[in-house]
Amino acid sequence: MAYIDIEEVIEYLDSDIKKALEQALQNYGIKENIDKNRLFKEFVKSIRRKCSSREYIPDNLVEK
């Protein structure tokens, strides 16, 4: 199994995740102007509460 730092992965993908979160809210019907940066920070806080900072990932999910 591979061992990853989930927070580093999220930070690496931050611009794509911000866009995806914004699109998901729009798809859900939320039309208010959402601050992508604030939403992302709250998302990262939630990840920190729910996941340990380092996670084991099955080898079949990691390409080398």
DSSP file (Angstrom, degrees, kcal/mol; ACC not computed):
  #  RESIDUE AA STRUCTURE BP1 BP2  ACC     N-H-->O    O-->H-N    N-H-->O    O-->H-N    TCO  KAPPA ALPHA  PHI   PSI    X-CA   Y-CA   Z-CA
    1    1 A M              0   0    0      0, 0.0     2,-0.2     0, 0.0    55,-0.0   0.000 360.0 360.0 360.0 146.4    0.0    0.0    0.0
    2    2 A A  E     -A   57   0A   0     55,-2.6    55,-3.2     2,-0.0     2,-0.5  -0.625 360.0-142.7 -90.5 153.1    1.1    3.5   -0.7
    3    3 A Y  E     +A   56   0A   0     -2,-0.2     2,-0.3    53,-0.2    53,-0.2  -0.974  24.7 179.3-118.2 119.7    1.2    6.2    2.0
    4    4 A I  E     -A   55   0A   0     51,-2.8    51,-2.6    -2,-0.5     2,-0.9  -0.862  34.9-123.8-122.8 156.5    0.2    9.7    1.0
    5    5 A D  E  >  -A   54   0A   0     -2,-0.3     4,-1.9    49,-0.2     3,-0.4  -0.862  25.2-162.7 -94.6 103.1   -0.2   13.0    2.7
    6    6 A I  H  > S+     0   0    0     47,-1.4     4,-2.4    -2,-0.9     5,-0.2   0.839  85.8  55.1 -60.4 -36.6   -3.8   13.8    1.9
    7    7 A E  H  > S+     0   0    0     46,-0.7     4,-2.6     1,-0.2    -1,-0.3   0.898 107.3  49.8 -65.4 -39.5   -3.5   17.5    2.7
    8    8 A E  H  > S+     0   0    0     -3,-0.4     4,-2.3    45,-0.3    -2,-0.2   0.886 110.3  50.8 -66.1 -37.6   -0.5   17.9    0.3
    9    9 A V  H  X S+     0   0    0     -4,-1.9     4,-1.8     2,-0.2    -2,-0.2   0.931 111.7  47.1 -64.1 -45.0   -2.6   16.2   -2.4
   10   10 A I  H  < S+     0   0    0     -4,-2.4     7,-0.2     1,-0.2    -2,-0.2   0.918 112.9  48.6 -63.5 -43.7   -5.5   18.5   -1.8
   11   11 A E  H >< S+     0   0    0     -4,-2.6     3,-1.2     1,-0.2     4,-0.2   0.878 108.9  54.1 -64.1 -36.8   -3.3   21.6   -1.8
   12   12 A Y  H 3< S+     0   0    0     -4,-2.3     3,-0.3     1,-0.3    -1,-0.2   0.870 116.1  38.3 -62.9 -36.7   -1.6   20.4   -5.0
   13   13 A L  T 3X S+     0   0    0     -4,-1.8     4,-2.6     1,-0.2     3,-0.4   0.173  82.2 122.5 -97.3  16.3   -5.0   20.1   -6.7
   14   14 A D  H <> S+     0   0    0     -3,-1.2     4,-2.6     1,-0.2     5,-0.2   0.845  70.7  48.6 -55.5 -43.8   -6.4   23.3   -5.1
   15   15 A S  H  > S+     0   0    0     -3,-0.3     4,-1.8    -4,-0.2    -1,-0.2   0.906 115.4  44.9 -66.4 -38.7   -7.4   25.2   -8.2
   16   16 A D  H  > S+     0   0    0     -3,-0.4     4,-2.3     2,-0.2    -1,-0.2   0.889 113.9  49.8 -68.9 -38.9   -9.2   22.2   -9.8
   17   17 A I  H  X S+     0   0    0     -4,-2.6     4,-2.9    -7,-0.2     5,-0.2   0.903 108.0  53.6 -67.2 -40.5  -10.9   21.4   -6.5
   18   18 A K  H  X S+     0   0    0     -4,-2.6     4,-2.2    -5,-0.3    -1,-0.2   0.932 111.4  45.7 -58.7 -45.8  -12.1   25.0   -6.1
   19   19 A K  H  X S+     0   0    0     -4,-1.8     4,-2.5    -5,-0.2    -1,-0.2   0.906 113.3  49.8 -63.2 -42.0  -13.6   24.9   -9.6
   20   20 A A  H  X S+     0   0    0     -4,-2.3     4,-2.5     2,-0.2    -2,-0.2   0.901 110.5  49.4 -66.3 -41.0  -15.2   21.6   -8.9
   21   21 A L  H  X S+     0   0    0     -4,-2.9     4,-2.1     2,-0.2    -1,-0.2   0.923 112.2  48.4 -63.2 -43.9  -16.7   22.7   -5.6
   22   22 A E  H  X S+     0   0    0     -4,-2.2     4,-2.1    -5,-0.2    -2,-0.2   0.916 112.8  48.0 -62.2 -43.3  -18.1   25.8   -7.2
   23   23 A Q  H  X S+     0   0    0     -4,-2.5     4,-2.8     1,-0.2    -2,-0.2   0.892 109.1  53.8 -65.5 -39.5  -19.6   23.8  -10.1
   24   24 A A  H  X S+     0   0    0     -4,-2.5     4,-1.8     2,-0.2    -1,-0.2   0.911 108.8  49.0 -61.9 -42.0  -21.1   21.3   -7.7
   25   25 A L  H  X>S+     0   0    0     -4,-2.1     5,-2.6     2,-0.2     4,-0.6   0.917 112.4  48.0 -63.5 -42.6  -22.9   24.0   -5.8
   26   26 A Q  H ><5S+     0   0    0     -4,-2.1     3,-1.1     1,-0.2    -2,-0.2   0.915 111.1  50.7 -63.8 -42.1  -24.2   25.5   -9.1
   27   27 A N  H 3<5S+     0   0    0     -4,-2.8    -1,-0.2     1,-0.3    -2,-0.2   0.828 106.8  55.4 -63.6 -31.2  -25.4   22.1  -10.2
   28   28 A Y  H 3<5S-     0   0    0     -4,-1.8    -1,-0.3    -5,-0.2    -2,-0.2   0.610 125.6-103.3 -77.6 -12.7  -27.1   21.6   -6.9
   29   29 A G  T <<5S+     0   0    0     -3,-1.1     2,-0.8    -4,-0.6    -3,-0.2   0.515  73.9 140.7 104.1   6.4  -29.0   24.9   -7.5
   30   30 A I      < +     0   0    0     -5,-2.6    -1,-0.3    -6,-0.2    -2,-0.1  -0.753  19.8 173.0 -85.2 113.9  -27.1   27.2   -5.2
   31   31 A K        +     0   0    0     -2,-0.8    -1,-0.2    -3,-0.1     3,-0.1   0.562  34.9 115.0-101.0 -11.8  -26.9   30.5   -7.2
   32   32 A E  S    S-     0   0    0      1,-0.1     2,-0.7    -6,-0.0    -2,-0.0  -0.183  81.4 -96.0 -60.1 153.8  -25.4   32.8   -4.6
   33   33 A N        -     0   0    0      2,-0.0     2,-0.4     1,-0.0    -1,-0.1  -0.627  47.9-160.7 -72.0 114.4  -22.0   34.2   -5.3
   34   34 A I        -     0   0    0     -2,-0.7     2,-0.9    -4,-0.1     3,-0.1  -0.830  19.6-126.3-103.4 134.2  -19.7   31.9   -3.4
   35   35 A D     >  -     0   0    0     -2,-0.4     4,-2.7     1,-0.2     5,-0.2  -0.704  20.0-159.0 -77.4 107.8  -16.1   32.8   -2.4
   36   36 A K  H  > S+     0   0    0     -2,-0.9     4,-2.5     1,-0.2    -1,-0.2   0.865  88.6  52.1 -59.0 -38.4  -14.2   29.9   -3.9
   37   37 A N  H  > S+     0   0    0      2,-0.2     4,-2.2     1,-0.2    -1,-0.2   0.914 111.9  44.6 -67.2 -42.5  -11.2   30.5   -1.6
   38   38 A R  H  > S+     0   0    0      2,-0.2     4,-2.2     1,-0.2    -2,-0.2   0.916 113.4  50.8 -67.5 -42.3  -13.3   30.5    1.6
   39   39 A L  H  X S+     0   0    0     -4,-2.7     4,-2.3     1,-0.2    -2,-0.2   0.918 110.7  49.8 -59.9 -43.4  -15.2   27.4    0.5
   40   40 A F  H  X S+     0   0    0     -4,-2.5     4,-2.7    -5,-0.2    -1,-0.2   0.911 108.7  52.0 -63.1 -42.9  -12.0   25.6   -0.2
   41   41 A K  H  X S+     0   0    0     -4,-2.2     4,-2.1     1,-0.2    -1,-0.2   0.904 111.3  47.3 -60.9 -41.1  -10.6   26.5    3.2
   42   42 A E  H  X S+     0   0    0     -4,-2.2     4,-2.1     2,-0.2    -1,-0.2   0.882 110.8  52.5 -66.7 -37.9  -13.7   25.2    4.9
   43   43 A F  H  X S+     0   0    0     -4,-2.3     4,-2.3     2,-0.2    -2,-0.2   0.926 109.4  48.7 -61.6 -45.7  -13.5   22.0    2.8
   44   44 A V  H  X S+     0   0    0     -4,-2.7     4,-2.5     1,-0.2    -2,-0.2   0.895 109.0  53.4 -63.5 -40.5   -9.8   21.5    3.8
   45   45 A K  H  X S+     0   0    0     -4,-2.1     4,-1.7     1,-0.2    -1,-0.2   0.914 109.3  49.1 -59.0 -42.5  -10.8   22.0    7.5
   46   46 A S  H  X S+     0   0    0     -4,-2.1     4,-1.9     1,-0.2    -2,-0.2   0.899 109.5  51.4 -65.0 -40.7  -13.5   19.3    7.1
   47   47 A I  H  X S+     0   0    0     -4,-2.3     4,-2.8     1,-0.2    -2,-0.2   0.924 107.8  52.8 -61.2 -44.0  -11.0   17.0    5.5
   48   48 A R  H  < S+     0   0    0     -4,-2.5    -1,-0.2     1,-0.2    -2,-0.2   0.865 111.0  47.3 -60.3 -36.1   -8.6   17.5    8.4
   49   49 A R  H  < S+     0   0    0     -4,-1.7    -1,-0.2    -5,-0.2    -2,-0.2   0.837 120.3  36.9 -73.6 -32.3  -11.4   16.6   10.9
   50   50 A K  H  < S+     0   0    0     -4,-1.9     2,-0.3    -5,-0.1    -2,-0.2   0.727 117.5  44.6 -95.0 -24.1  -12.4   13.5    9.0
   51   51 A C  S  < S-     0   0    0     -4,-2.8     2,-0.2    -5,-0.2     4,-0.1  -0.863  79.6-116.4-120.9 152.1   -9.1   12.1    7.7
   52   52 A S        -     0   0    0     -2,-0.3   -46,-0.3     2,-0.1    -3,-0.1  -0.553  37.3-111.7 -77.6 158.0   -5.7   11.6    9.3
   53   53 A S  S    S+     0   0    0     -2,-0.2   -47,-1.4     1,-0.1   -46,-0.7   0.819 106.8  44.1 -65.0 -28.9   -3.1   13.7    7.6
   54   54 A R  E    S-A    5   0A   0    -49,-0.2     2,-0.4   -48,-0.1   -49,-0.2  -0.970  76.2-174.7-118.4 131.2   -1.4   10.6    6.2
   55   55 A E  E     -A    4   0A   0    -51,-2.6   -51,-2.8    -2,-0.5     2,-0.4  -0.938  25.4-123.4-126.9 143.7   -3.5    7.9    4.6
   56   56 A Y  E     -A    3   0A   0     -2,-0.4   -53,-0.2   -53,-0.2    -2,-0.0  -0.718  28.0-166.1 -81.6 135.4   -2.8    4.5    3.2
   57   57 A I  E     -A    2   0A   0    -55,-3.2   -55,-2.6    -2,-0.4     5,-0.1  -0.986  27.5-107.2-123.1 131.7   -4.0    4.1   -0.4
   58   58 A P    >   -     0   0    0      0, 0.0     3,-2.3     0, 0.0     4,-0.3  -0.272  29.3-119.2 -57.6 142.7   -4.3    0.7   -2.0
   59   59 A D  G >  S+     0   0    0      1,-0.3     3,-1.7     2,-0.2    -2,-0.0   0.796 110.1  66.4 -54.4 -32.7   -1.5    0.1   -4.6
   60   60 A N  G 3  S+     0   0    0      1,-0.3    -1,-0.3     3,-0.0     3,-0.0   0.618  97.8  55.5 -69.3  -9.5   -4.1   -0.3   -7.4
   61   61 A L  G <  S+     0   0    0     -3,-2.3     2,-0.5     1,-0.1    -1,-0.3   0.460  99.6  70.7 -97.7  -2.5   -5.0    3.4   -7.0
   62   62 A V    <   -     0   0    0     -3,-1.7     2,-0.4    -4,-0.3    -1,-0.1  -0.962  65.2-157.4-121.3 125.9   -1.4    4.6   -7.4
   63   63 A E              0   0    0     -2,-0.5    -3,-0.0     1,-0.1    -2,-0.0  -0.832 360.0 360.0 -98.1 138.0    0.5    4.6  -10.7
   64   64 A K              0   0    0     -2,-0.4    -1,-0.1     0, 0.0    -2,-0.0   0.378 360.0 360.0-115.6 360.0    4.3    4.6  -10.6
